[in-house]
Amino acid sequence: MTQQARDEAVATGSAASPGVPDRRRAITAGTLGNLVEWFDWNAYAFFAPFFAAQFFPQGSEVAGLLNTFAVFAIGFFLRPLGGAVLGSFADRHGRKAGMTLTIALMAGGSLLIAVLPTHAMVGVWAPALLVVARAVQGFSAGGEFGTSSAYMVENAATGRRATVGAWQQVSVGLGTLLAALLAGVMSSVLTPAQMTTWGWRAAFGLGAVLGLVGLYLRLRVDDTPVFDQVRHEGRRVRQPLTRVLREHPRAALRVVAMVAAGTALVQLWFASLPSLAKVLVDAPVKTGQYAATIALAVFTVLLPLTGSLSDRFGRRPMLLVFAVGSAVTLGPALLLMRPTLAGVAIPAAVSGALLASYAGSLAAMMAEQFPPEVRTAGISLPYGIAVAVFGGTTPYVAMGLVSQGLVWVFVAVMTGLCLASAAVFWRMRETAHAQIDPPRPADGRPVDA
């Protein structure tokens, strides 16, 4: 549909409630594009054991992994900046424009990693260029989550925001799952020497190609009816982030608190599990990769169900199941882990099921905190801060403490974080049935037009 046709549809009210085929097409395109984005993002963690020595050759294997995960954390710390810049961009120019830009940046980062020279070729320039590539990906991911969350939720029918929004998380799970599967299959088919010389490069090259596919899908969809309405009524704001910080600071802090424990456990069980299991119980990397794949599959399959339950029973009950359940099970899951597939996969799968209770509500829950004219900036910056502080540091902290025999310290910290999140969820207002897209201001004047 052309921009003029969409303007006419908005003016006549016909775009306010798109039909089922339009919704399905938008949700399908949004899901597939997001899948590609998160495949590219998570490939780094799953292939880190294979390329760590290519960039950080000195010291022990654990030291190389720690340095590689430090770069992993740098990518996370660029996510707040990406959330601030790209989230504001999507509030000003549209969800489609924002998602197109983010996937182009992510694919570019994957391509750069695929062709990077090693430390043996260019010395310290190799890890420096790796930092640059991961920073570009972190910047992209910072804007992707908020923009795609708003896109999915704004395309949802009344009473189905979490059901539809859960597909944003399904695509995250599927993208991560595909990265895990690729790493597992390649490590089974190729020799260790092949994986460390060119196998990991092929994986990142595939990510760049898939990024072009995602870019094509995103260029073919329309923007959301909600954003079209905001734009048509002149309600876009010049500085969305400033508006968020000035008028919605408690909502922004609430998003940080909502995400803290969830993002830390996602990184623990899905992204860093192969390396963690190797250091903790000397499980083969391949065993950890298969276990992560099983846990991701459990998580992803359960998301549509937990999203539907969230729409029916509310956000708070599902979030409390996650937080309290994770606080109770985390210690036994780590302390009883064994160096077998079942010994790693069972605790990871239990944690994956609990994380699905959280993630099924996540996109809708965050979108419900902000009005549409500042929604992507409102989600993106606090979400980026949360994943930087709590998600980006978790693999590094876990590896550091576990390698020193201090797993009980890590368990205590993570359990406390889960209990703090439970307290936030208990006190938060239920938003499952709230009206989140208010009409134009009563005086009819544009806001910050």
Secondary structure, DSSP 8 states (H G I E B T S, - for coil): --HHHHHHHHHHTTTSS--HHHHHHHHHHHHHHHHHHHHHHHHHHHHHHHHHHHH--SS-HHHHHHHHHHHHHHHHHTHHHHHHHHHHHHHHH-HHHHHHHHHHHHHHHHHHHHT---HHHHTTHHHHHHHHHHHHHHHHHHHHHHHHHHHHHHT--TT-HHHHHHHHHHHHHHHHHHHHHHHHHHHHHS-HHHIIIIIHHHHHHHHHHHHHHHHHHHHTS---HHHHHHHHTT---S-HHHHHHHH-HHHHHHHHHHHHHHHHHHIIIIISHHHHHHHHH---HHHHHHHHHHHHHHHHHHHHHHHHHHHHH-HHHHHHHHHHHHHHHHHHHHHT--SSHHHHHHHHHHHHHHHHHHHHHHHHHHHTTS-GGGHHHHHHHHHHHHIIIIISSHHHHHHHHHHTT-HHHHHHHHHHHHHHHHHHHHHS---TTS--S--S-TT---S--
